[in-house]
Amino acid sequence: MSEFGGILVYIELDRNLNIIPVSLELLSKSVELAQKLENKTVSALVIGRCDDYAPIIQTLKETGASKVIIAQDDRLREYITQNYSKTACRIINEQKPEIVLIGATCQGRDLAPRISTSLNTGLTADCTGLDINEEGKLAATRPTFGGQLMATILCKTYPQMATVRPNTFKAVQNNNENTTVEYIDLSNEVFDNKIELLNFVKKFKSDTGNLSDYEIVIGCGKGIATEKGIELAKELAKELKAGLGASRAAVETGAFSKSLQVGQTGVTITPKLYIACGISGAVQHIVGIENSEKIIAINKDENAPIFKSADYGIVGDFFEIAPHLIWKIQELNKGNYDA
């Protein structure tokens, strides 16, 4: 293992060449992990083609990267798995990081397995936690057995690889005044282009918006997945200017769109306030909300597991509690603080 050292984070760019949030979240976490590895180098790998890398480099510097590696080539303007994985493998073999982290996005879930297979190393996918154990190895935590348990996995080979779900960590500023930049020359690289991108069709956001954009989210469980329950939840969300999410059980009833599903098989969110309404609190759901600043649970079952994860709990029927809660918020919004 002595030949390996440091952490490398794959920096994913969107089609407007902006860094996607999970890449910065991983970069921030890597700075923290590096301290447990005797302040090893944290490298940020950018693959693609951009006319001006200055804003990207500045952002990565402000997030704490000690080294920025840029692999640029006109043939990398569009994401193609073969080309990107070949480029990443070349750089990983040259840099020899002991840890490689990639966001568990659509692109990351496509790219990471290709890299790990080519490098003949292990990959822990869809992680919800990262740490360095006493032996200096990456301890990657993820749900297992259908979300019933949380497993911490160690990789026996190097580099140790993991993909991490968006919103698992927070991106914080940790400006590095000594960041170095290295440009990789790919002019002599041979890419076997078996795929050609003919057209790109933008996927428009649903009317419900992106749950990650809301500071408050109302979570709807199977217990309120009725016409009346949904209307109450929507009215509560309207008064709080909140987003509307749902548990897997609620989505499976057909009452909510799959895009609203929060949890292991849905999205991970980190709102300032999450209100769980009629949600039992299975591990699969908790994985998606555990980093919320505050959690309030409303459930008529006083033994519901959700109360173990909640900061505040209300034992009672949502259908009786919601109207009073909505009225109270409406009065406060009007400035009637005696309500």
C-alpha positions as CSV (number, residue, x, y, z in Angstrom):
1,M,0.0,0.0,0.0
2,S,3.0,2.3,0.5
3,E,2.9,3.3,-3.2
4,F,-0.6,4.7,-2.7
5,G,-1.5,8.0,-1.0
6,G,-4.1,10.7,-0.8
7,I,-7.7,11.1,-1.8
8,L,-9.0,11.7,-5.3
9,V,-12.5,13.1,-5.9
10,Y,-14.1,13.0,-9.3
11,I,-15.6,16.4,-10.1
12,E,-18.7,16.0,-12.2
13,L,-19.9,19.0,-14.4
14,D,-23.4,19.6,-15.7
15,R,-24.1,20.5,-19.3
16,N,-23.5,24.2,-18.5
17,L,-20.1,23.2,-17.1
18,N,-21.1,24.0,-13.5
19,I,-19.9,21.7,-10.7
20,I,-22.7,19.6,-9.4
21,P,-23.2,19.9,-5.6
22,V,-22.3,16.3,-4.6
23,S,-18.8,16.8,-6.0
24,L,-18.2,19.7,-3.6
25,E,-19.8,17.8,-0.8
26,L,-17.3,15.0,-1.3
27,L,-14.4,17.4,-1.6
28,S,-15.3,19.0,1.7
29,K,-15.6,15.6,3.3
30,S,-12.3,14.5,1.8
31,V,-10.5,17.4,3.5
32,E,-11.9,16.1,6.8
33,L,-10.8,12.5,6.0
34,A,-7.4,13.7,5.0
35,Q,-6.7,15.0,8.5
36,K,-7.1,11.4,9.8
37,L,-4.6,10.3,7.1
38,E,-1.9,12.7,8.3
39,N,-3.1,15.5,6.0
40,K,-2.7,13.6,2.8
41,T,-3.2,15.4,-0.6
42,V,-6.8,15.9,-1.7
43,S,-7.0,16.0,-5.5
44,A,-10.0,17.1,-7.6
45,L,-10.2,15.4,-11.0
46,V,-12.0,17.3,-13.8
47,I,-12.6,15.5,-17.1
48,G,-14.1,17.2,-20.1
49,R,-13.6,20.3,-22.2
50,C,-14.1,23.9,-21.1
51,D,-13.0,27.2,-22.6
52,D,-12.3,28.7,-19.2
53,Y,-11.4,26.6,-16.2
54,A,-10.7,29.6,-13.9
55,P,-14.1,29.6,-12.2
56,I,-14.0,25.9,-11.7
57,I,-10.5,26.0,-10.3
58,Q,-11.4,28.8,-7.9
59,T,-14.4,27.0,-6.6
60,L,-12.4,23.8,-6.0
61,K,-9.6,25.9,-4.3
62,E,-12.2,27.5,-2.0
63,T,-13.6,24.1,-1.1
64,G,-10.2,22.8,0.0
65,A,-8.6,20.9,-2.9
66,S,-4.8,20.8,-2.5
67,K,-4.5,19.8,-6.2
68,V,-6.7,20.2,-9.2
69,I,-6.2,17.8,-12.1
70,I,-7.7,18.8,-15.4
71,A,-8.0,16.3,-18.3
72,Q,-9.2,18.2,-21.3
73,D,-9.8,17.2,-24.8
74,D,-12.4,18.1,-27.5
75,R,-13.4,14.4,-27.6
76,L,-14.5,14.7,-24.0
77,R,-17.0,17.4,-24.4
78,E,-19.8,14.9,-24.2
79,Y,-19.9,12.2,-21.4
80,I,-19.2,8.8,-22.9
81,T,-18.5,6.0,-20.4
82,Q,-15.6,4.4,-22.3
83,N,-13.7,7.6,-22.9
84,Y,-14.2,9.0,-19.4
85,S,-13.4,5.7,-17.6
86,K,-10.2,5.3,-19.7
87,T,-9.1,8.8,-18.9
88,A,-9.9,8.4,-15.2
89,C,-8.1,5.0,-15.0
90,R,-5.0,6.6,-16.6
91,I,-4.9,9.4,-14.1
92,I,-5.6,7.1,-11.2
93,N,-2.7,4.8,-12.2
94,E,-0.4,7.9,-12.5
95,Q,-1.5,9.6,-9.3
96,K,-2.0,6.5,-7.2
97,P,-4.5,7.8,-4.7
98,E,-5.4,5.4,-1.9
99,I,-9.1,6.6,-2.0
100,V,-11.3,7.5,-4.9
101,L,-14.7,9.1,-4.3
102,I,-17.4,9.6,-6.9
103,G,-21.0,11.1,-6.5
104,A,-23.8,8.5,-6.7
105,T,-25.4,10.4,-9.6
106,C,-26.6,8.8,-12.8
107,Q,-23.2,9.6,-14.3
108,G,-21.3,8.5,-11.2
109,R,-23.2,5.2,-11.0
110,D,-22.3,4.5,-14.6
111,L,-18.7,5.6,-14.4
112,A,-17.5,4.2,-11.0
113,P,-18.1,0.4,-11.7
114,R,-16.3,0.7,-15.1
115,I,-13.3,2.3,-13.3
116,S,-13.2,-0.2,-10.5
117,T,-13.5,-3.2,-12.9
118,S,-10.7,-1.8,-15.0
119,L,-8.5,-1.2,-12.0
120,N,-9.4,-4.6,-10.5
121,T,-10.4,-3.0,-7.2
122,G,-13.5,-3.0,-4.9
123,L,-16.3,-0.4,-4.9
124,T,-18.8,0.4,-2.2
125,A,-21.8,1.9,-3.8
126,D,-24.5,4.4,-2.7
127,C,-22.8,5.2,0.6
128,T,-24.4,7.3,3.3
129,G,-21.3,7.6,5.5
130,L,-17.5,7.8,5.2
131,D,-14.8,7.6,7.9
132,I,-11.2,6.5,8.4
133,N,-10.8,3.6,10.8
134,E,-8.0,3.0,13.3
135,E,-6.0,1.2,10.7
136,G,-6.2,4.1,8.3
137,K,-8.6,2.4,5.9
138,L,-11.7,3.9,4.4
139,A,-14.8,2.8,6.3
140,A,-17.8,3.2,3.9
141,T,-21.3,2.8,5.3
142,R,-24.3,1.9,3.3
143,P,-27.8,0.3,3.8
144,T,-28.0,-3.4,3.2
145,F,-30.5,-6.3,3.3
146,G,-33.1,-4.1,1.8
147,G,-32.3,-1.2,4.1
148,Q,-32.9,-3.2,7.3
149,L,-29.3,-2.8,8.4
150,M,-26.4,-0.4,8.0
151,A,-23.2,-2.0,7.0
152,T,-19.7,-0.5,7.2
153,I,-17.5,-2.0,4.5
154,L,-13.7,-2.0,4.1
155,C,-12.1,-2.4,0.7
156,K,-9.2,-5.0,0.6
157,T,-7.6,-3.6,-2.5
158,Y,-6.3,-0.2,-3.6
159,P,-7.4,2.3,-4.5
160,Q,-10.4,2.1,-2.2
161,M,-13.4,3.3,-4.0
162,A,-16.9,4.5,-3.0
163,T,-19.8,6.3,-4.5
164,V,-21.8,8.6,-2.2
165,R,-25.4,9.7,-2.3
166,P,-26.0,13.5,-2.9
167,N,-26.8,15.5,0.2
168,T,-25.1,13.0,2.5
169,F,-22.5,15.7,3.5
170,K,-22.4,19.5,3.4
171,A,-20.1,21.5,1.2
172,V,-18.2,24.0,3.3
173,Q,-15.6,26.6,2.4
174,N,-12.1,25.6,3.4
175,N,-9.9,27.8,1.2
176,N,-6.6,26.4,0.3
177,E,-4.0,29.0,-0.6
178,N,-1.5,26.4,-1.9
179,T,-3.7,24.7,-4.5
180,T,-1.7,23.4,-7.5
181,V,-3.1,22.8,-10.9
182,E,-2.0,20.1,-13.3
183,Y,-3.2,19.8,-16.9
184,I,-3.1,16.4,-18.5
185,D,-2.3,16.1,-22.2
186,L,-4.6,13.6,-23.9
187,S,-3.6,14.5,-27.5
188,N,-2.0,11.1,-28.0
189,E,-4.7,9.2,-26.2
190,V,-6.6,6.8,-28.5
191,F,-10.4,6.6,-27.8
192,D,-12.3,3.8,-29.4
193,N,-15.6,5.7,-30.0
194,K,-18.2,3.0,-30.2
195,I,-20.9,5.4,-29.1
196,E,-22.0,8.7,-30.7
197,L,-24.3,11.2,-29.0
198,L,-26.9,12.2,-31.7
199,N,-29.1,14.4,-29.6
200,F,-29.7,15.6,-26.0
201,V,-33.3,16.1,-24.8
202,K,-33.6,18.1,-21.5
203,K,-35.7,16.5,-18.8
204,F,-37.9,19.2,-17.4
205,K,-38.5,19.3,-13.7
206,S,-41.9,18.3,-12.5
207,D,-44.4,20.8,-11.0
208,T,-43.3,19.6,-7.6
209,G,-39.8,20.9,-8.1
210,N,-36.6,19.5,-6.5
211,L,-37.0,18.5,-2.9
212,S,-33.4,19.5,-2.2
213,D,-34.3,23.1,-2.9
214,Y,-36.7,23.3,0.1
215,E,-35.7,24.3,3.6
216,I,-38.8,22.6,4.9
217,V,-40.2,19.3,3.6
218,I,-43.5,17.6,4.6
219,G,-43.0,13.8,4.5
220,C,-46.2,11.8,3.7
221,G,-46.5,8.2,4.8
222,K,-48.9,5.4,3.9
223,G,-51.0,6.4,7.0
224,I,-52.1,9.6,5.3
225,A,-52.1,8.4,1.6
226,T,-55.8,9.2,1.1
227,E,-57.4,12.1,-0.8
228,K,-58.2,13.9,2.5
229,G,-54.7,13.3,3.9
230,I,-53.0,14.5,0.7
231,E,-55.0,17.7,0.6
232,L,-54.1,18.4,4.3
233,A,-50.5,17.8,3.6
234,K,-50.5,20.0,0.5
235,E,-52.2,22.8,2.5
236,L,-49.7,22.5,5.3
237,A,-46.8,22.6,2.8
238,K,-48.4,25.7,1.2
239,E,-48.5,27.6,4.5
240,L,-44.9,26.6,5.4
241,K,-43.7,27.2,1.8
242,A,-42.5,23.6,2.0
243,G,-41.8,20.7,-0.4
244,L,-43.9,17.6,-0.4
245,G,-42.1,14.2,-0.1
246,A,-43.3,10.7,0.5
247,S,-42.2,7.3,1.9
248,R,-41.8,4.3,-0.3
249,A,-44.9,2.7,1.2
250,A,-46.9,5.9,0.3
251,V,-45.6,5.9,-3.2
252,E,-46.5,2.3,-3.7
253,T,-50.1,3.1,-3.0
254,G,-50.1,5.2,-6.2
255,A,-51.0,8.3,-4.3
256,F,-47.6,10.0,-4.9
257,S,-45.1,10.2,-7.7
258,K,-41.9,8.2,-7.6
259,S,-40.0,11.5,-8.0
260,L,-41.2,12.4,-4.5
261,Q,-39.9,9.3,-2.8
262,V,-37.5,10.0,0.1
263,G,-35.2,7.3,1.4
264,Q,-32.8,4.5,0.3
265,T,-34.5,3.9,-3.0
266,G,-35.5,7.6,-3.4
267,V,-33.7,10.8,-2.7
268,T,-31.6,11.9,0.2
269,I,-32.5,15.4,1.6
270,T,-31.0,17.7,4.2
271,P,-33.7,20.3,5.0
272,K,-33.7,22.6,8.0
273,L,-37.0,21.0,9.0
274,Y,-38.6,17.6,8.1
275,I,-42.1,16.9,9.3
276,A,-42.9,13.2,9.0
277,C,-46.6,12.6,8.8
278,G,-48.0,9.1,9.2
279,I,-44.5,7.6,8.5
280,S,-43.5,4.6,10.6
281,G,-39.8,5.2,10.3
282,A,-38.2,2.2,8.6
283,V,-34.5,2.3,8.2
284,Q,-34.9,2.7,4.4
285,H,-36.7,6.0,5.0
286,I,-34.4,7.3,7.8
287,V,-31.4,7.0,5.5
288,G,-32.9,9.7,3.4
289,I,-33.6,12.2,6.2
290,E,-31.1,11.5,9.0
291,N,-29.1,14.6,8.2
292,S,-32.0,17.0,8.5
293,E,-31.4,19.8,11.1
294,K,-34.7,19.1,12.8
295,I,-37.2,16.3,12.5
296,I,-40.8,16.4,13.8
297,A,-42.9,13.2,13.7
298,I,-46.7,13.0,13.8
299,N,-48.0,9.5,14.3
300,K,-50.8,7.9,16.2
301,D,-48.7,4.9,17.1
302,E,-46.6,6.0,20.1
303,N,-44.2,3.0,19.5
304,A,-43.5,4.0,15.9
305,P,-39.7,3.8,15.2
306,I,-39.8,7.3,13.7
307,F,-39.9,8.8,17.2
308,K,-36.4,7.5,17.9
309,S,-35.1,9.6,15.0
310,A,-37.2,12.7,15.7
311,D,-36.2,15.8,17.7
312,Y,-39.9,16.4,18.5
313,G,-42.9,14.0,18.4
314,I,-46.6,14.4,18.4
315,V,-48.6,11.3,19.2
316,G,-52.0,11.6,17.6
317,D,-54.1,11.3,14.4
318,F,-52.7,13.5,11.6
319,F,-56.2,14.1,10.3
320,E,-57.1,15.7,13.6
321,I,-53.8,17.5,14.3
322,A,-53.2,18.9,10.8
323,P,-56.2,21.3,10.6
324,H,-55.2,22.9,14.0
325,L,-51.6,23.1,12.9
326,I,-52.6,24.8,9.6
327,W,-54.8,27.3,11.4
328,K,-52.0,28.1,13.9
329,I,-49.5,28.7,11.1
330,Q,-52.0,30.8,9.2
331,E,-52.6,33.0,12.2
332,L,-48.8,33.4,12.7
333,N,-48.4,34.3,9.1
334,K,-50.9,37.0,9.6
335,G,-48.9,38.4,12.4
336,N,-51.4,37.2,15.1
337,Y,-48.9,36.0,17.7
338,D,-51.5,35.5,20.3
339,A,-53.0,32.6,18.3
